Amino acid sequence: MNPHRVVDEVKLHHEYSIYTFGGLKILRDGVDLSAEMPAKVGALTAYLACEPGCHPRNDLCDLLWGGRRLTSGATNLRVALTTIRRLVGSTITIARYVVCIAPETALWMDARQLQAAVAPLLPGRDSGDVLSRQAVQQIERVLALYRGDFLQGIALANAPHFEAWVKYQQAKFRTLIYRACAALSNHYWAVGDYGSGIEAAQRWTVIDPLDDRAQRTLMQLYAEADRMQDALQSYGRYQDLLRDVLQIAPSRDMQLLHRSLLRLSGSPDAAAREAMPASINLGARRQAPRHHLETV
């Protein structure tokens, strides 16, 4: 007998959507099923949708019912799969030894959308500072989907492997969001749209408030937009945050930038601008877009 013989197939149509940022929400025709879905059933649905391919039943038992006897875990998995079939109805293939969602399934998931949009910005793909209009619009759309960490607030009993997987996914998506905000900041700076650049840099600092590069970029964009007081206030907040959380002072580059901004705010003439170090010269980016904002 073929161990992968399919014993059941259930179709999930395109009207199903899974939102994983800031919690977990599973919609069918716009109706939220989360309230009637047990926590581990929702977790299993999210895992299968996020991880393409077929998964051995034993692995899924270990993922969600770690530390339980094999027979108990297998029983729990059968119950969970029955509930998924009833509530979600995805194109899920349930075989004797494996469970999977087919790659061609018409299933929308925010995590997939984010990864597809931001993946081209990963290291090794040199797209320059200026992005295409389509890329900017796509990144802006997926950033709007990010309302918190991946599966934020989802806590399962006796599932240490699932908890480890969630933590890995959270770190991965934080990195993707970080890169997206950095790329948008670079793009808007390069094209002179400082207002949009400030918004992107602000989102960047929310993702990682202690990141020197994000805070420095925000200050420089404020300065380019002739919002010196906002730039100086941003430095003050960052300085206080570093002192309160890490008990350290801002980096040397940040302190140099701060002193330069103080000079500019008091005497906004060309001489003050020329006195700034080349690495943080605000006007330099207009002539050389890559000169002082590092590419992510």
N, C-alpha and C positions, 0 to 999 in steps of 0.2 A: 504493500500500500504506500502510495506517495505521502510522505509526512507533511507535505505542504498542500494537500488536497483542500480546496476551499469548501467549507461546510456552511458558510453563510456570507451573503453580501448585502450591504445596505447602501442605498444611494443618498448622498447629501448634495443638494443642488446649490446653485450659486447664491441663493438668498441668505446663506449662512455667513456670518461675520464673527471673527474672534478678536477682541481687544485685550491686550495683555499689559499695557503700560498704565501703572497706577492701580493695578488690581486685575481682575479677570471678569470679562463680560462676553457672553456668547449670545448672539442674536439670531433669531429665525424670523424672517420677514419683518425685521425691525422690532420684534418682541424679545425682551430680555428673558432668557431661560435660567439665568444664574441662580435666582432665588429658589428654584425647584431642583437644582442640581447639587448633589452632595459634593463636598470639597474635593475628595479624591477623584470623583468622576470628572469634575471640571479640570483638575490638574492633569489627568490622563489625556483628556481631549486636547489640552494646550500642548502637552508634550508630543503627542502624535502629529499634530499640525505643524509644530515647530521643527521636528526632526524627521525629515523625509526618509522613506525606506521602511522595510519590514523589521519589526522588533520581536525577538523571541518572548514568548509568554513568561518564561522564567525570569528574564531580565526585567520585565514590567512588574512582576510580583516583587522582585528585590527592590526596584526603584520606589514603589509606593507602599510596600508592606515589609520593609526590611526588618529582620529580627523575628518575623513570625514563621511558624511552621509552614513548610512548602504547601501542604494540603489546604491550610487556612488561607494562605495568600492566593492560591489558585481559585478557591471559591470566591474570595473577594473580587478577584479580577473578572470572573464570569459575571458576577452581579453588576460590576461597573460597566462592562461591555454591553450588557443588556440595556442598562440605563442610557448609555450613549446612543444605542440603536433607536431607542424610543424617543429621546429628546432631541438629539442632534441629527441623527440620520445621515452622517457624512458618507461619502464613498469610502467606506471602511471595509477592508477585507479581513474577515475573521477566520483564520485557519486553525487547524489542530494545534500547531506549534508556534505560529506567528500571527501578529496583528500589524496592519499598516494602512495608511491612507495613500491611495494611488497618487503618483506625481501629477497626473492630469486632472485631479479633482479641482473643480471650480470653487475654490474656497478662498475667501479674502481674510487676510490676517495682518494686523498693523505691524507686527515684528518683521514679517517678510517684506512688506512695503518699505520699511525703514532700511533694512539691510540692502535691498536692491538699489535704492536711491543713493546710498552713501558709499557703497562698496567701491565705486570708481575713484573715490577720494583717498583710498588707502595708499600707504607708501608704495613707491614703485610705479605709480601711474601719474606721470607729470602732465597735468592739465593746465598748468600755469595759474596765475592769480585770477584771471578773468574767466568766469564760467559761461557756458551758453545760457541763453534765456530759458530754454527748456529745463536745463539742469537746476537753475535757480528756482524756478517754479516748483519743480519736483521736490527739491530739498525743503523748501518752505512748507509744502503740503505735509510732508512726513514729520517735520519738526512740530507741527501743530498737533500731531497724534501723540507725541510724547508727553504724557501727563504725570509721569512718575516712573519709578523703577519697574522693571519687568516683574510681573506677578507680585507687586508690592502688597504686603499684608497677608499673603497666602501662607499659612502655617499648617503643616500636616503632622499628625502623630506617627511615630515609628516609621519615618521616611527620611533617614539621614542622607541617602543618595540623591533623592529628589531635591532636598534642601541644598546640597552641594551643586547640583545642576543649575538650580535657580540662581545661586550666587554667581556662578560662572556667566550665565546669560546676562545678569544685571551688569556685571563688569564689562562684558562685550558691548552691550548697547550703550552704556555710558560713554565708552570710547568712541563709538560711532557718532553719537550726538555731539561729543566734544569736537570731533573732526568736522562734522557738518557745520557747526557754529563757527569754527575757525575758518573754514573755506568760505563761508558767506561773508565773514568779516573781511577777509582778504579781497574777495570779489568787490564788495561795495566800496571798500577803500580805494581799490585800483580804479574804479570808474567814477569816483568822486561823489558817490551817494552816501554821505556821512550819516544821515539820519537813519537809513536802513542798516548801515554798518554798526551804529551804536546799538540798535535793537538786537542785532545778531550777537554782538559782544556782550550785551547784558545777559542774554540767554546763556552764553558761554560761561560767564561768571557764576550763574546760578548752578550750572552743572558741577563746577569745581571752584568754589569761592576762594580757595587757597592757591589757585594756579597763577603764578606770576605772569605768564605770557598773556593769559586772558585779561587780567587786570590792567596790564600795561597797554594792551591793545585798546581797551575801552578808554583809558585816559588819553591816548594819542588821538583817537577818533573824536573825542570831545573837543580836544584842542584844535583839530582840523576844522571842526564845525564852529569854531570861535565860541566855544562854551567852556572857557577857562575855569570858571568857578565850579562847574560840574566836575571837571577833570581833577581839580584840587580836592574837592569834597570826596571824590571817589578814592583818591589816594589816602585821605584821612580815615575813611571807613576800612580800607584794606589794612592800613597800619594798625588800627585798633583790633581788627580780626586776628592778625598775626600775633599780636601781643597777648590777646586773651586766650587763643587756642594753642599756639605753639611756643609762646614766650620768646619770639625772635623778632628782629627788625626786618623791614623790607630789604630786598636784594640791592646790591650796589647800583645795578641798572635802573631800578625803580627810584632810588634816591637821586640819581643823576637826572632822570626825567622830571622828578618833582622839582628839583632846584631850577631846571630849565624853564619849567612851566611858571614857576614863581617869577622868574625874570621876565618872561613874556607877558604875564598878566600885569606887571608893573610898568613895562616899557615895550609895547607891541610894535617895535620898529624892526627894520631889517637887521640891524646890528645885533639885537638880542637873538634873533633866529640864527644868524650865522655863528653865534657863540656856542650854540648847542653842539654836543658831540655828534659826529656823523651818523653813528648807529641809532640815534633817536631824533635826528633832524626831521621835523614835521614836514617841511616842504620837500624833502628829498624823495618821498614816495611819488610825487607827481611826475618827476623825471625818471625815476627808476623804481617801478612798482615793487620789486623784490628786495629793495635795499635794506629795510630795517624791520619788516614784519616777516617773521619766519614762516615758511610754507610748512603746513602740516602734512 
